[in-house]
Amino acid sequence: MRVQVLQHVPFEDVGSMADWFRSRGAELHYSRFYEADVQLPDPGSCDLIVAMGGPMSVNDEVELPWLVAEKAFLRHAIEAGTAVLGVCLGAQLIASALGARVQANALPEIGWFPVSRAESADEDCFAFPERVELLHWHGETFELPAGARLLASSEACRHQAFQLGRRVIGLQCHPEMTPAIVSELLRECAAELQPGPWVQSAAQLAAEPGRYAAGNALMARLLDYLMAAR
């Protein structure tokens, strides 16, 4: 299994997905957009493309011209039928690549908050739990791409997860989070923790290790679902 990871900052890696990939002998290849001369493969050579998070906006194409190439790559991969998973910024990139608008959420959502399965979710879609507490760290949100189905919502952000066809899923939330990545986020992005109804403190964010288990299990099940369609 060849997995192409689109990474936007060093401190937002695949997290708990690493265990799933390792257990299946997957080959991970990285396109690190924070480095010079980023190479993107032929989308058809990939079994799975995973677009990770980052503090930038998908609308920053003037300041970050590589966003144009990345969106084109994602669009071509989806058109080719490659499995694509987007997390946070990655989900926003998928939406933008397919012509949907990405804009500021009503309020920033940073912390451990419940996500609930959308009432409109189809039976043939990936089945989110009725309710699960996950970590969030975002100030923007996406409109659903044409033809996409809403999978899950939170009180602060309606569009938490979507599915397009059988092989494309976007997640605004972070089921893949680990204590190590949260520690890095608290060091690199602490300035974003401005008081608000949906912004928790650093102490609340650095939750006990057992709090991550439900999200990590959800992410493993989601990867099983995506790759079962090969």
N, C-alpha and C positions, 0 to 999 in steps of 0.2 A: 504494500500500500504506500503510495507516494502522497505526502501531505505538504502542501505549500502554505506556509504561514506568512501573512502580511502583517508585519510588526511596525508600529509607528513611533514608539518610544521604548527604550531598553527595559523599563520597569513594568511594562504590561505584556507579559508573555502568556503562554497557553495555560499556565496554572495547573489545575487538577487534571486537565486533558492529557498531560504528559504521561500519567499512569496508564490511561486507556491506550494511548499510542504505543507505549513501551510493551504492554501486554500482547499487542497484536503485531509486533515486529515492524511497525510503520517507519518509513524513512521520512524524517522531517527536513524540509528545505525552507530557508528563510529569505524573504525579500524585506530587508531592513531599510525603511524609507528615511531613517535618520542618518544613514550613511550615504556617501557619494556613489554614483554609478550603480544604482539598483538595477538588478536584472529580473525580468519577469519571464517565466517560461511560457511555452505553448499551453494554454488552458487544457487542451485535450490530453496532455501528458500527466495531468494530476488526477488522482482519485478523489481528493478532497482539498478544498481551499478554505482556510480559516483566516478571516480578517479580524484582527484584534482591536483593542481600544486605544485611546490617546486623548490628550487634552485639547487638540486642535479641532477646528470645525471643518466639516466637509465643504463649506462655502468659502474656504480660504484659498481658492485656486490661484489667485494672483501672488500671494505670499508663498504658497507651497504648490508650485506647478506640477509636482509629481502626483497630486490628487487627480489630475486629468487622466494621466496614464493609468492610475490604479482603478479609477471608475470604468475606463474602457476595458481594462482587463477583466474586471468583475462582470461587466455586461456580456463580454464575449464568452466567458466561462459559463454563465447562466444559459446563454443561447446554445452553447455546445452540449448542455445537459450534465455538466460537471456538478458534483455536490458542493454546495457553498454554505458556509456558516459564518455569520457576522455577529460580533459581540460588541455592544455599546457603539463606539464610533464605527466599528465594522458593519453593524446593522444599518446605521445611517448612511454609510457609503453604498451599500447595496440599494437602499431606497433611492438615493440621489442618482446612482448609475442608471436606474430604471425610470427616471423622470419624476419621482416624487419629491415633494418639498421637505427640506430639513430646516427647522427654525427653533427659536428659543422655546423651551417648555414654560408653562405658566410660572413655575417656581423651580429652582434647582432641587434635585432629589439626590441626597448623599447620605447613605446610612443603611441600616438593616430594616427593611419594610416588607410587608406581605405582598405577594403577587398572587392573583386569582385567575383561574381559568376563565376565558371569555365565554359568555353564554352562547355566543354565535359560532363557536368553534365547531367545525364539521367532524363527524365521526372518523373520517378517513385521514384526518390530520394528526400530527404528533399530539399526544394527550398530556397537557400540563396537569399537575395536581390541582385539586380544587382550590388549595391555598398552600403556599409555601413561603417562608421568609427567606429573602435573598438580599445580597448586597447591591446597592445602587451607587453610581457616581457619575452624574451627568447634569448638564444644564440645558441641553437641546433635546428635541424629539423629532420623529419622522412622521410624515403622512404615509399611509400604506401604498405601496406600488400597485399599479393596475393589476387586478386579478389575484392579489394577495389576500390571505385570510387571517384575521386577527386570532391569536392564540391565547393571549393573556394580557391582563391590565393590573395596574396598581392604583391606589387612591390618588396619588400625585401625578401619575402619567398613564393615560389610557392605552397608548400603544407600547406595550412592553415586549411583545413577541409577535412575529408574523411568519407565515409560511407561504411560499410560492411554488406551486406544483408539488412534486414529491421530494425534491432534492435541494431546496433552498430555504433556510431558516435564518431569521434575524432576531437577535435578543438585545433589548435595551439594558436589561439587568445583567448581573455577573454571577451565574452559577459556578463558574470555574475558579472563583477566588480562593486564595490560600492565605494563611496568616503572613507569609513572607511577602506576597504581593501587596497586601494591605499596608504592611509596614513601609514598603517602598513608596506607595501612594501618599501615605501620611508625611513622608519626608519630602517628596517632590511636589506635592499639590496641596500642602497645608493651607495656603492662602485662599483656597476655594471654600474653606469651612467658615463661611460667614453665617451669622445667626439667621435662622429661618425655620418655618414650620416643618420642613422636610430635610433639615440638615442636622445631623447628629454631631456630637463632640468627638474628638480624637479617641477618647477613652471608650466611648460607645462603639466606635467603628472597629477598634482593636478588640473584637469580641473573643471570648474563650474559644479555643480550637474546635470544640465539639459543635459549634454553631455552623460550621462550614459543611458539615456532612450531607445535609439534605440537598443543598445546591450541587455539590460534587456528584452525588448519586444521580440527580436530575440530568446533569451534563453527560454523564456516561450513558444514560438511557437515550438521550437525544442523539449522541454519536452512533449508537447501535441502530437507531431508527434511520438516520441518514445513509449509513453505509449498507443497510440491508436492501436498499433499493438498487444496488449495483447490478 
